[in-house]
Amino acid sequence: MVSVILPCYNAEMYIPETLSSILNQTFSRFECLVIDDASTDRTCTLVDSIAMHDERVVLIKKEKNTGYTESLNMGIRLARGKYIARMDADDLAMPERLEKQVAYMEANPDCVVCGTAYKLHHNGFAIYPPVSHHEIMLGMMYGNVFCHPSILMRTSVLAENGLLYDTNYEPSEDYDMWVRLSRYGKLANLPDVLLSYRLHPSSVSSSRSITQKKKAEDIRLAYIRTRLILFTGSWVVHVNRFWFSVILLVESVFNRKVSFTSALRKVIGTRSAIFKK
């Protein structure tokens, strides 16, 4: 079974269509946990109406608005499925989304996260993120290469390692989660467009873009540090990862007007004398 975690807040304009896209999946063995963050509009009324006709929809009402990431973590704790799928209250899942993702995860037991390609709802423009684990690991040195509401996670990995979304990194909590999950298995994106992603002024990507970029930068640098491994006094770095790090350093020097030494010290996270002027 799949547990679809769908947080929402004042989503009356989109929630019926979003839920319809989930309920019409070709894969039918799922529960859809709609976690309402104390909405003040008709969101709960609409979800209740849909849940009356389909027991797979479960509405969880929070008495107090505690935020998006807290809703996600509540969903993880309540999830009963072998896999956890993410969905936002204003996006649309293609009919074969869950079927294709579950099939991939079943065929690849070492995979812990599986995302998909997606399209922008307002113009149909398709976005194809890196597909293979190797490409994704390299791509995460530049930023988040997953579309959060497209992913499917292996529940057992979260439970066994006590993994929840970190509220300190909101609204880049998903990027941080992928970095941490990469320690326990492989990451993948399906090349199929299986999500229609709605971008509008009230979405997190638009309304909190400055904060999101700052948090993402912190995660990115921390991720790079974990890829620079110190063995008996010498740096052992995969060649491709090394050059990605060099590129990041050059970006820091030329775009932020800081010294190479300062940029290098920030990336590696050390004050070793070999990096001092």
Summary of the structure (lengths in Angstrom):
residues: 277
radius of gyration: 20.0
end to end distance: 57.5
largest distance: 69.2
contacts: 872
relative contact order: 0.12
helix: 44%
strand: 21%
